[in-house]
Amino acid sequence: MITLSLTSCRSIVSNPGKPLKDNSLALNHKYDVQDFTAKIHKIKITSVDGNNIYGISKKGETISIDKKQIREVKKVKVVSSIVVGIMAIAAVIFVPI
């Protein structure tokens, strides 16, 4: 249940029906970027220019992704994931069956 709540707290920033805008990505925030080869890059955005998105992976590698190759971008919401997890645990503990 906790794993489900941690993976579900993501907001979609861009997808094929909602194109990526220049101001939709915040610097120094974590995003899951999926390209058209279905590879998902979990990166912290360091800079954005007209053609590319630049970020750092968890391994410390610098990644550059062409904006035309991006299928979907999801923003990771860590705080809301923690809140949902705590509420789920509280519900299991305090709600009588």
N, C-alpha and C positions, 0 to 999 in steps of 0.2 A: 504494500500500500504506500509506503514511504517512497519507494522508487518511482511509482506511478505519479505521485504528487510532485516529485522533483523534476520529472521529465515533462510534465504538462504545463508548467508555468513558464511559457515562452510566448512572446507576441510576434506575429508575423509582420515584418517591416516591408518585405517585398516578395512578390511571387509573379507568375506570368500574367495574372489579371490585375496586379497592382505594381506598376513599374517602379524601379528604384530611382528616387529623387536625390539630388545632390545634398540636400540638407537633412535627409532622413537617418543618416548614420552619425552617431555621436562619437567623438574621439575618446580613446581610453575606456571604452565599454566593450563587453564581450558579446560576440555574435556567433551564431552558427550559420555559415555560408555554404549553400549547396550549389554546385555547378551543374552543367548539363550532362556531365558524365556520371552523375549521382554521387560524387564524392563530397563529403561534408567536411568543411574546414572549421574547426573551433578556434577562433582567433580573437585577439584584442586589437581593435582598430587603432592604428597609429597615424595614418593619414589617408586622405582621399583626394584624387585629382580628377580631371575630366574623363579619363579612360580607365583608371585602375583604382583598386582598393588595396591598401597595404596594411598588414597586421603582423602580429607575433603569435605563434602557436604556443601551446603549453610546453613544448619541448624547447622553446626559445628560438625556433627557426623563423626567419623573416619570410612572409608569404605575400606575393603579389597576385591579385586576381583581376582579370580583365572584366569590366562591368558587363560587357556583351555576353560573357560566358556564365553569368550568375543566373541561376534558376530561382532560388529562394533565399531569403535572409530572415533569420529569426533572432530576436533579442532575448538573451538569457535574463530571467528575473529571479535572482537568488533570494532576495528578501521575501518575496511572495511565496517562493517555494518553501522556505523555512516556516513561514506562518501557516501555510496549508498543512505541512507535516505535523506541526505542533497541535493544530486543531484536530487533525485526524486521530492522533494519539490520545488527546484529551477526550474525544468522543468515545473511543473504545474503552477508556478507563472509567469514565464517569457516567455513561449512559447505561442503565440497567437493561439486561436482556429480557 
